[in-house]
Amino acid sequence: MNVLIKMIEVLMYTGIGLLAGCLIGLAVIPLVHERAVRLTIRRMERALPYSIEEIQADKDLLRADFAMSTRRLELSIEQLRNRTASQFAELGRKSDVINRLKAQRDVLKVEVLGLKAEIAALKRQPDRWRAEPRAKVNYVGAMLRQWVPHKVHH
């Protein structure tokens, strides 16, 4: 029985301690809450403008920021336009060169076809070249002189 009384005594002291802690907590919680509310109100008041002049100044600042960002975008657009214009000009110059080279290629193709036709015609007349070997060398040399400088200089 003695043990039972000691257990009850321990439970009673524990309960009294918990009740005392709760009472102290009830006394302190309103103070902490009041301070939190006061700090929050002070922070919100600092965030809000006090006068119409401050509101107008904030609006002007926002307008200035927007104008600066708009100007930066306009400058970057202008730079991009200039860059694309120069690239188009360069493409035009390159296409002129390409067209000139194509024209030269076509002229050379025509010359090659003409030379092939001449070769075919000469192959059909083998007796003439056998009789005049010197004329064959002179003819080929003249053709080379005519064709090689044209190819080298252009």
Secondary structure, 3 states (H helix, E strand, C coil): CHHHHHHHHHHHHHHHHHHHHHHHHHHHHHHHHHHHHHHHHHHHHHHCCCCHHHHHHHHHHHHHHHHHHHHHHHHHHHHHHHHHHHHHHHHHHHHHHHHHHHHHHHHHHHHHHHHHHHHHHHHCCHHHHHHCHHHHHHHHHHHHHHHHHHHHHC
